Amino acid sequence: MKLPFLILSFLFLYSCSKNQQQFEYSGGSITMALDNEPTTYLPRKVLDYYSATVLYQISEGLVGLDEKTLKILPRIASEWSVSKDGKTYEFTIRDNIKFHPHKAFNTEKDRELTMEDLVFSFELACTPNEDNSAPASYTMIYKSLLKGADKFYNQEAERISGLSVSENVLKIELLHEDKNFLNKLSNVCSYIVSKKLYDKGYETDKIGTGPFMYSKYVTGDFAKLILAKNEDYYMKDDQGNALPYLDQLTFVFQSRKMEQLDEFENGELDLIVGLPTSRITRMIEGKIQDFNATKTEAPKLILANNPLLESHFYYFNMRDERFKNPLVRKAFNYAVNRESIGRDVLRNQYYELGYYGVIPPVNRALKGYDFKKVKEFGYKYDPELAKKLLAQAGYPNGEGFGSVSLRYSINDVHSAVADEFSKQVFKVLGINVNIDGSNFEQLNNDGANGRGDIFRMAWSADYPSPETFLMNFYSGSIPADSNEASIINKGRYKNFLFDEFFKKAINSSKLSDQMENFSKAEVELLKDPAIIPLWYTGDIQIIQSYVRDLHFNALNYFDFSKVYIKPWTIEEYKKSYNIAKK
């Protein structure tokens, strides 16, 4: 909180050229930390949480997500309709949506979003990257789903036949019904870009139609990305006030959780997502008074313990001859003492340990999924069975196996887990695991190109469906050219039964059938393990209490457009608490 509210409101109202109706507590600045910098600012290429979190504030799609309920909300499209067979969508596009200011726009009219921008964004999302690899948007969303997308991608057609426009209506035709299609359109990979900017060579300039716009990037020990309020943003709150409320949103990039906590305690951050494991007790118990109200003062800090749709696991490079044998992969799974990792390394900061598969067992977000059945095929610590399986594979006590390279992204938690994993595997299997840390971007690149043997991965759901996790193991995502990077199915895992159940699920017209087939696919994934599940995230999140209307959810998805700054009075806090209890 940098300035008193009245001064902030005055400065903002004075500078606002649009003279829109303002919320009483508009103004101010919020700062949060991200563990890593975005790997890209191009929506069609986004595969990581950090890029997505930033771009969710800058760019937009036809639809978005409600940060409280995760339900689909209108964005660029004001409304839509779906045909009875679920294969045709018609979106009504809003008028007077403008891209952020840029020197490439000669007039204000040039900034207006057009139907041409919409069609172009879909076409760009279905166009090979400069290195001829497939963009995430095509592989994850449109491939074998959007009518004509595959022919367009393969340069067999000049346009995508499943797209058509009529005045302010965009029509999208699918090859088959997809219950998750609107969720997929809320994914940042499907966000809309400006054709004018692309044609003039400014695609990378971080321009969108979202509530915040790029201001500046600050280098230093802790790099920062500063976003400013988009004063031309078209969305308003229920009272007709202009959104967003904040003047500025800052992301600090800091991989070390200890440093993040120090910055939070020093008032440099307004929220922290995930406490460093070594400081949980000190932070929560040592500052218990800050989390509680007194007779005269509201709490200074607010605590949330939030189970997330986020998995942490290691995946095998299936091009390594040793890991083509499922007995070896099972042996590694049985050799891991997850209880020890959870207790001694994570300090119990997790939602569940990895006794399931790749999908976090968050029942409230994935209703109807058969987690009980999946857990039957999960892996518990069994060192004797691990040794037996490795011997059956031809490597008794690890003889003749050689060493293994474990690639991971460096931070205090991942480094400690990698070290513990290495010790456990050597103790049980007699195999030396060389741990090789790098930055997040390098890890992703090396994983996609198979430069290593085992890789660390954390996968956060893009929408509340098992599909967003299981797509990472579908063989249809592996490029035909073995020399091409495999950006989705990085381990290049192939399992016929898994593929069959996965395809049945995505083609199911009933949600119950979809959930049943997805769970069967995950069972096959565990019978022939492509991964070593470690834990599922349950982040402890702390915010300064003056940060209002910031909501945590299972996707760790943040929408700052309605966040505002206002300290609590004790009377207001008690009133709000009483309402909440009712």
N, C-alpha and C positions, 0 to 999 in steps of 0.2 A: 504494500500500500504506500504509494509514493507521495501523494498529496491529499489534503483533506477533500472530502467529497464535494463540498460546495464549490471549492476552487476548480476541481476537475470538471464538474458539471458546467460551470461558467465558461471555462476555456473551450470545452468541447462545443457548447451551444454557439459560442461566439464564432468558432472556426467553421462550423458546419454550413457549407454553402447551400445545401439542399433545403434547409429550413424545415426538416421533417419533425414530426412530433417526437419528443424524446422522453424516455423513461426517467423517472425522478432520480434514480441512482446510476444513470449512465456515466461512463468515464472510467478512468483508472486502468491499471495494468496488472496482468497475472503472469507469473513465471513458473514453469514446471520443467523438470529434468527428464530427458530421454537417455537411455543407456547407450545408444549409438546414434550416429548421424544417419539421415536418410541415404539410401544407396542410389536413389533416383528421384527426380521430380516429374517424371513423365508417367502419367496415370497408367498407361497401357503396359508399363514394365514393372509395376509395383508387385513385389513379392514379400516384403518385410513390413513388420508392424510399425517401424519408425517412419518410413516413408509414408505409409498410409495415415498415421496419426497427424502428420503435418499437412498432407494434401487434403484430408477431410475438412480442414479449416479454409483452404484456399480454393478448392475446386468442388464441383458438384456433378451429380448425375440426374437422370430423369426422376429418380426417387431417392429417398434417404431413409435413415433409421431414427426412431425415437430413442433417445439415450436412456430413458427410464424403462420402457417396455420392450424395446428392440422390434417394435412393429414398424411396418413400412409406412412412410409419410411422403406426401407430394413434395417435390422440389422444383426442378425445371418444368416438369409436367404438373399441371394443376389437378388433373384427374386422368383416369384411364378406365378402359373396359376390356373384358376378356371374353372371347368366344366360348360357346358351350363345350367345345372339344378341347379347350385350353391351349390351342395352338396359335391363336391370333390375338395380338394386343394392339389397342389403339390409344395413344397418349395425346392428350390435349396440351399443347405447349403454351406457356405464359407469354404475354407480350412484355416488351420493354425490359428484358433482362440484358444487362450489360457486362461485358468482360471488364476486368480491371484496366485502368488507364495504361497506355503503352505508346511509345513513340511511333510504332508501326501503324497506329490508327490515326488517319489524317483528320477525321471528323468524329463528333460524338456518335453519329449514325454508324460509323465503322465499328464502333464498340458493341453494337447490339448483336445479340445472339440470333442466328438465322437458322432456318431449316437446313440450309446447306451445311452449316457447322455440325448439326446433329448427324446427318448422313455421313459426312466426312469422318467424324469421330468413330463411328462404327467401322467404316472402311479402314481407317488407320489401325484400329484395334485388330483387324483381320489381315494385316499386311506384315510380312516378315521384317524383322529388324535389319539394321544395316549389315550385320554379320550373318544374315540369312537364318538366324534362329527365330523361333516362334515367340511372339510377345506373350506375356502372362495372360493378357486379356483374351487372346484367341484360344490358348490351351485350356484355361480355366473356365471360360464362359461360353464362347461362341462356337467352338469346334464341334461339329456333328450335332449342333442344336439349332443355330440360326440358319434358316433356309438360304442357300446360296453362299454361305460364308466359306465353305471348304473350296468351292470352285473359284471364288474370288481370291482366296489365299494362295491357291495353286496357279494363279494367273490364267485360269481357263474361262474367266468371265470378267467383263469390264465393270460390273456393278454387282452388288449383293441383291439377289432377286427377292429376298425376304424383307426388304426395306422399301417403303414408298411413302410419299408425303402428299398431303392435300391441304392447302392453306396452312392452318396451324395444327394439323394432326399428323403425327408420325405413326405409321402402321408397321408392326413387326410380326413376321410370320415365322413360326418354329417348325422344325421337322417332326417334333413330338411334344406332347405336353410335358412340362417341367414345373413341378410344384414349387421349386426354389427360384424360378426365373426372376421374380421381382427382387428377391434377396440378392441375386447375382447382379442385378442392375444397381443395387445400392452399394456394391463393391467399388472401391476407388478405381479399379481397372477399367470400369465401364464409364468413367466420367467424361464429360464433354470438353473439347478443346476448340480453339479458334482456328479455322482454316486459313484466315488471313495471316495470322502469326506464323503458322507452319510454312505457308508458301513463301514468306519473306525471311525464313531462316531463324525465327525466334522461338522455336518450339520449347527450348529449355529455359525460358525466362520466367517460369513460375507464375503464369497468368491464368486465372480462372474466373468463375462467376460467384465464388463463395463469400462468406461473411468477412473474411480477413484477407488482406493482400500483402505480398512480399514488400518489406521495407528495407531491411539490410541484413547482411551477414557479418558478424563480428568475430574476428580471429582472436586467438590468445590461448592461455592455458585451458580455458573452458570456452569452446566456441559457442556462439549464440546465433540463433535465427530469430529476427524480430519481425513480427507481422503487425500491420496496422489495420484499423477499422476500415472496411469498405463502405464509404458513405453513400454509395449508389446501390447498396444491397436491397433487393426487392422484397424480402420477407419482413413481416412485422409481427409483433406479439398480439395477443388476443385483445389488447386495449388500443391497438393501432400505433404503438410506439415502434420506432425504427430499431432494427437489429443490425449488428450486434450491439450489446450495451457497452462492452469494453472498448477503450481506445486502442489498447495494445495487448498483444499476446506474445510472450517470449519463450522459446524453447532453448534450454541449456543442454549441451551434449556432454555427458559425463558418464563414463563406463563404470566408475567405482562408486558403489553404493555408500561407502563410508564418507566419501567426499560429498555426495548428495545430501546425506543426513546433516553433515556439518553446515552446509549451505542453508538447509531448511532451518536448523536451530539458530542460525545467524540472521534469519529473516530475509535471505536472498531468494528463497523459493517459497511459493505459496502452497504447494502440495508436494507430497512425495509418494510415489507408487512403489511399494515393496521396500521394507526396511532391511538394512544389512543384518544378517543373521546374528552377528556377534553383539549387536546393540539393541536387540528387541526388548530384553528385560529392562535394561537401563532406561530406554526411551519411554516405555509404557509405565513401568512401575515407578521409575525415578521421577516421572513428571505427572503422576496420577492426578495431582491437583489441577493441572491444566486441562484435563479432560472432564472435570466435574464443575458444575455450577455451585456458586456459594449463594448466600442470602441476597447479596448485592450485585454479583457479577456473573455473567454468562461464561461458559467454558471458553478457553482460548484456542483449544484444539479439538478437532472432531476425528474420531477413529472409525474406520470401516474395515471389516474383515470379509473379503469378497472372493468367493470361489469363481474361478475363471474358466472359460473354454480355451485352455492353453495347456499344451503338453510339452514336457521336456523329455527327450529321448536321444539315443545314439542310433544311427542307421549304418548298415553295412554297405560297402561298395561291392555290388554283386558281380562286378567284372574281375574281382580278385578270385582266383581259382579256389582258394581255401574256403571262401565264404559261399561258394556255390553248393557246398554240402550243408544241408539243413541241420545235421547233427552238430556241426561246429557252431552254428548260430544259436542252437538250443543250449549248448554247453556254456557259451558266454552268458546267456540269460540266467542260467541256474547258478553261475558263479558270482553273481552280483548280490551283495547283501544290502538291499534297499533300506532296511531298518536302520542300519548303521549310517548310511548316507543321510537319511532323514533326521536322525537324532544328533549325530556328531558334526555333520557338515551344514545341513540346512537349519539346524536348531529348531526343528519342528515347524518351520515356516513353509507349509505346503497345504494343499487341500486334501490330497490323497497320495499315497505312494503308488508306484507303477505296477500294480498287480492286475491291471486291466490291459487294455491295448493302447492304441494311439489316441483314442477318444476319451476325454476327461469324463468321469462319471458324475456329471452335473444333471441330475434327473429333472430338475425344474426347467432347465433350458432345452432338454432333449427328451421330452415326454414320449413314452412309448418305446424307447430304445431298450433292448434286452441286455442291460449291463450285467445282470446275474449270470446269464449264459456266457457272455464274453469272459467274465472273470474265471470261469471254470477252466479256461484254456490259458490263463495268465501264468506267470512264472514267479515262484518263490525261491528263496535262497536254499539251495540243495547242493552243497559242494561235492558230495559223493556221486550223485547222479551226473553232475557236470563233468567230473573226471571220467566216469564210465562212458559218457557220450563222446567225449574227445578221443578216448582210446578206441571206441568203435569206429570213429572217423579216420583212424590210422595215425593218431598223434598221442600215444600214451605219455602222460606227464608232460605234454607239450613238446616231446621230442620230434624234431624235424619240421616243426611248424614255423619257426622263425619269429621275428619280432613283428609287432603291429604298430602302425602309426595312428594315433587318435588326434584328429583335428578338432579344435574348439576355439571359440571366440573368448579372448582374454577379459575376464573381470573377476572380482574376488570370489564369487560363488562358483562360476563355471570352472575356474582354475582349481579350486579346492575339490570339486566333484571329480574332475579329471584325474587329479592326483590320487584320490581315494579309489577310483575305479581301477587305475593302473596297479595299485597295491593289491587290491582284491583279486584281480585276474592272475597276477603273478603268484599269489599265495595259493590259489585253488588250482589253476591250470598249468602253472609253470611257464606261462607265456609272458614275455617282456613287452609291455605297452609303452611306447615312446609318446609322450604327450607333446603336442606341437600347437602352441597357441598363436593366434593372429588376430587381426581386426575382423569385425563382423563382415564387411564387404569382401575381404579376401577369402574368408571361410566359405561364404556363399558361392563365390566363383570357383574355388577349388572343389567344392562338393559337386557342383554341376558338371565339372569336367573330370571328376574321378581322381583328383590328385590327393590320394590318401586312402586309408583302409577302413577306418571307422570315423564317423563325423557326428559332432554334436548338433542338435537341431531343437529349436523351440518353435512350435507352430500354434499360432493364435487363430481362432475361427474368424472367418470373414462374415459369416452369418450363422445363425443357430441351426446347423444341420450336420449330421455325420459326414455328408459328402465333402465338406470343406477340409476334412482331415484325410479321408480315404482316397481322395483324388491323387494324393502324393504317391500312391502305390499302384495306380492303374497303368497297365503296360501301354495303353493307347496314348499316354503322355510322353512316351520315350521317342525321341526323334529317330527317323529311319536311318539317318547318317550317324554312324557310331562316333564320328569325330566331332559331332555337333554337341554343344552343351545341353544337358537335360535339366531344364530349370524347374520342373515340377517334380517328377519322379527322379530325384537326384541319384538314388542308389541303383536305378535301372532295374527295379524288381519286376519279375514276371511270374505270375501265378494264374493259370487258366481258370481255376475254380473261383478265385478272388474276382477276376475280371467278369466272370459270368454273373455272379451275385451283384457286383457293383453296377453292371449294365441293367440288370433287372430292376434294381432299386431306382436308378435315375429315370427309368421308363415307366415306373409304377404310377398309376393314376390315383391310388389311394395312399394316404400318408401311412396307414398301418402296414400296408404291403411294403412301402419304401423302407420303413424302419426295420421290418423283419429281414429284408434282403441286405440292408446295410450291416446289420448285426451278424448275419451269416458270412458276409464278406470279411468282417473283422475277425471272426473265428478262424477263417482260412488263413488270414494274415498271421495269426498267432500260432497256428499249427506249423506253418512254414515261415518262421519269424524273419521279417526284414529289419526289425528294430529291436532295441533294448529299451523298453519303457522305464523311465526313472521316477518321475513324479509329475503331478498335475498342480498347477499353480493355484494358490489361495493367498493372494496378496493382502498384506496389511497396508492400508492406505491412510495417510494422515493429511488433513488439510487445515489451514488456518481458518478459524471459525467465521471470520469475516467474509470468506468466499461463499457466496450464496448460489443455490441452484446448480451445483455441480453434482452430477449423478454418476455413480459407479454401476457397472453392469457386467454381465458374464463375458462380454467381448472385449472389455477394457477399451471401449469405444468412447471417445470424448467429443462432445459438441459444446463449444464455448460460446455459441451465439447468444444464449440467454443467461450466461453466468454474469454476476455482478458483485460489487464489493459494498458491504454494509455491516459494520459491527453490530452485534446483538446488544440490546438492552436486556436486563434480567426479566423485565415484565414481558417483553416480546418473546423471549426464549421460553418462559414458562407457558405462555399462551400457546405457542407453537407445539410445545411438548404435550400439553393437554389435548390438543386437537389430534395429534399423532396417536395418542393412546386410545382415543375413541375409535 
